[in-house]
Amino acid sequence: MKITDRVYCRIGEQGTSNIGWILGDEYCTVVDTAMTPEETRQDLQAVGETTDKDIRFLINTHYHPDHTFGNMHFSEIIGHSFCYEKLKEMTPFYMEDAKNAQNKERFQEFFIKLPTLTFKERVTIHAEPDIEIIHQGGHTPGSAVVYIPEEKVLFSGDLLFAGYHPYMGDADINQWITALHALLSLEFKAIIPGHGEVCDKEEIKRHITYLQAFLDTMRDLKKKYSKETLLEKPYLLDLPQLGNEERIRRNIDAQYHKI
């Protein structure tokens, strides 16, 4: 999907992860990968249909597999230092999961490739247009966004799940809300979320409302119900009807003792 003359994205089917790419004057930069090497190869073909420029950088917005399992196809990878450390820590577990996956043929010759360049707070690729990579945290401790001021486009990574329940397995929800408020101060016309359709600042506001409601409701319900009860009755949280009730259960399981 063409967002501007220089920015493109591929929206994942049924809420799977999105990827994007930015066409610079001299080279191309890709944002995130698909869940498997094969899907990433297909994405690279799509990139090649829009430019004859070489890909110089891949940016990982965070370490989760559905954004990094195609890293093996790239030579230079930029990620937050936490992304590097956590992906390194999880490599034995992820390799075992890939080995035993039901669709393991999609992981032939698969290996985990770590970021080759890391940063702490922010880094800018001077590529005409400039690409700003900004640490925000929230969804994971190392979550970052990719901002192209000249194009007025933001890649939010998994700080946004447009139209879906967000995944909170690694989340610091208070920091997530703080991060979303920070994004509202940026000037842009389009957001490519980590999951879901291209959106705008209204989606950020919806996420803030959702996350705050989750926090407040969980604090209330913890006074009355055990985690086991809430896992059996996730409807007690009275969250928006977005499908995938199992995601709500996973979030309850991850966040019950953090809130």
N, C-alpha and C positions, 0 to 999 in steps of 0.2 A: 504494500500500500504506500502510495506517495503522499507524504505529509507536506513537504516543501520541495523545491528543486534539488535540495541537498540532503534531505532527511527522508528515510524510508523505514517501514516496519513490516513485520509479518506477525499477524495476530493469530495466536494459537487456537485451535479448534476446541470448543466446549470448555473454555477457561484454562487450557494448558498455557504454558509460559510463552510470552512474547519475546521477539528479538527485534533489533533495529540496526540501522547502519547510517553513517554520516559520510557524505562524499566531500572530501577536502580537495584543494587544488592539486595536491600531489599524490595523495593516497586516501584510502578508505579506512574508517574505524567502525568496528562492529560492537554492539551492546548486547551482552549475554548470548547464551547458546541454548539450543533445544535440549531435551532430556536424554537423547541418544546420539551417538556419532552419526548414524544413518540420517536422522532428521536434520542434523547440523550440515551434513553434506548437501542435502536438498536446499537448505537455506543458503549455502554458499553459491549454489547454482543460481538462485534467485538474485543474490547480490551481483553476480557476474552479468546478469541480464540488464542491469541498470548502469554499469560502469565498466570501463576497461582498466581502471586503476587497481593497483595491488592493495591488498589488505595489510596494513601495518600493525594495528593494535586491535585487540579484543579487550573490552572492559567487562569485568564481572561485577554486577551491582551487589552481590552477596554470594555466600558459599553454597547455597542449596543446590542439590543435584540437577534440578530442572532448569538451572541457569548456568551450570558449569560442566556438565558431562560431555559437552562437545569441545572442551578446551584443547583436546589433543590435536585439533586441526589448525591451531594457531601458534605462531612462534613467539610473539610478544603479548603478554597478558597483564593488564593492570587491575589491581584489586586492593582493597583496604588490607592493612596488616592483619586484622582479625580474620578476614576471608582467607588469607594465606595460611595462618596458623590452624584455623579450624578445619579447613579442607585437608591439610596435611594430617591432622589428628584423625580425621574420619576416613582417610584413604583405605586402611585395611578393611573397615566395615563396608564401605561402599563397593570395594572390589569383590568382597564376598557376596554382597547383594546382587551385583551384576552377574557373577558366576552362577548364581542360583535362580536368576530371574526366569519367569515363565517364558518370556520372549528373549531368551539369552542369545539367540542368533543375531539380535539387533546390537549386541555388545561384543561382537567378534573383534579381536585385536584392540579392544578397549583398554585404556589406562587413564588414570587421573593425572592431569597436568595442572600444576600449581601456578598461580600468578608469578610472573618474572619480575614485575615492578610493583612495589607497594608504596602506600602513602598512609599518613595518619589523619589529617584533617581535610585537605583538599589538594588537588593538582590540576593544572591546566595543560591541555594539549594545544599547542599553537599550530593550527592546521588550516586556517582559512576555510571554514569558520573555526574560531576557538571553541574548544570543548572543555567545559568545567566539570570536574568530578568532585562531588562534595559529600563528605561523610555526614550522615544523619543519625544512624543507629535506629532503634525502635523495633523494627521487624526482626532484625538480628543486631548484635552489638556492632557489627561491621557494615551494616547496610549503607549504601551510597546512592546518590542520584546523579544523573548525567544531564547537564544543562548546556544548551547551545543558545546563548543570548541573541546572537545575530539572527538566528532563525526563529527565535521565540518558541522553542520546543524543549520539553522536559521529558526525560525517561526516568520514571519514578522507581523502577524496580518494584519489589513487593511491598513498598509502603502503600501501594494501591492495588486492590483487587476489584476492578470496576464491575459491579453487578454480581459479585460473589462474596461469600463469607471469607474474611481474611484468615490466613493461617497464623496462629500465635504460638507455635511450638517453642521458639527461641525468644519470644518477644518480651520487651519491657514496654508495657502499654503506655505508661506515663510518658516515657521518652518518645514513643511513637506519636502520640498526640502533639508533643512539643515539636517534633520534626515536621509534622503536617502543617502546623501553624507557620513554621519557618518557610515552607514551600509557598504559602499564600503570599509571601512578600516578594517573590520572584515575578518577573514579567514574562508571560508566555501565552500563546494562543492554543497550544495543543499539548496534551500529556499522553505519552505512551505508557500505560500502566504495566506492572509485571504480569498481570493477568487481566483479561477482559478487553473491552473495546476502547479505542481512542476516546479521550474524555477531556474535561476542562476543570476549572477550579471548583465547580459545583460538586464534583466527585470527591475532592479533598474535603469539602465541608461535610459531605455525607459520611465519609470515613471518620472524621472527628466525632460526629454525633454517634455513630455506631460504637466506636471504641469507648467513648465516655459512658454510654449506656451499658455496655458490657461490664465495665469497671464498677459502676454504681450498683447495678443489679446483682452482680456477683458478691459484692460486699454485703448487701442485704440478705441474699439467699444463704450465705455462709452462716449466718446467725441462726438459721432454721433447719438447714439441710446438710447432710454429709455429702462428700464428693460422689459417693456411690449413688445416692439418690438423684443427684443432678445429672449424672451420666445416664441414668434410666429415664429421666424426665427433662431433657434439654429444653423442651418447650416452656419451662418455667422462666427462662431468661427473656421470653417474649421479644425475640429478635426479629428483624425483617424476614419475610418469607423469600429466601433466595435459593432454596433447594439445598442439597448436600447436608442433611442434618448430621451426618457423621463428622463433618468438619467442626460443628459446634461441640460435639462430644470431645473431640481431640483437644479443642481449645480449653474446655472445662478441665480436662485432665492435666493439661500443661500449666494452667494458670491458677487453679484452685488454691494452692498453698503459697502462691506469690502475692496474692491480692490481700 
